[in-house]
């Protein structure tokens, strides 16, 4: 791990070196070295959305049935 003598003098020594590595990353500009290409975003499936709609419909039916039983 790279150590930064400046941080040791200040008493902020990080034995894991993660702080120094983060600062080095920020100082480099934080640009990824992937050649400028981005992976295409995955298409969203309708599965979770359909499940949410069905779940809400079931909850409304259950609440309506409970109210009907309470009134009857």
N, C-alpha and C positions, 0 to 999 in steps of 0.2 A: 504494500500500500504506500502511496505517496504521502509524505508528511509535509506539512507547511510550517517552517520554522517561525513564521510570523505569528501563527496562532499559538504556538508553544510559548512564545514570549509573553503573550497576553493572558495565558492561563486557560485558553479555550481549546485545549488539545482534545481531539476526538479520536480515541483509540481505534475505532472501527474505520475511520477515514471517510465516512460517508459525507460529512459536511464539506471536507476538502474536495471530494469528487463532485459534489453538487456545484460548488462554486466554480470548479474548473469547467463543468458543463455549461453553466450560465455564461462564463467568460468567453467560451467558444461561440456563443450566439445561439446555442440550443437548436441548431438546424440538423435534422436527421440526414444521414448519409445514405439515402436509398436511391439516389439517382434522379430524384424529382418525380418519380411515379408514385401514384397513390393506388391502393387497392380499391376496386369498385365496391360501393356500399352494397351489403346484402339486401335483397328484396324482402320486404316485410310480408310475412304470411298472414292470412286472415284468421288463423287458428286462435291466437290469444284474444283477438277482438271479438270473435264469435262466442268464445267461452265467457267473456265478460258480459256480453249482452244476454246470453242465456242465464247466467248467474243472477243478474239484476232482475230478469223476468221471473225467475223462480222465487227470489226474495219478495217481490211484489205480490205474487200469488200466495205465498205463505203468510205475509202480513195481512192480506185481504181475508184469508181464511180464518186467521186468529181474531180479527175484528168481527167477522160474521158470527163466529162461535160465541164471542163475548156478548154480542147484542141479542142473539137468539135465545 
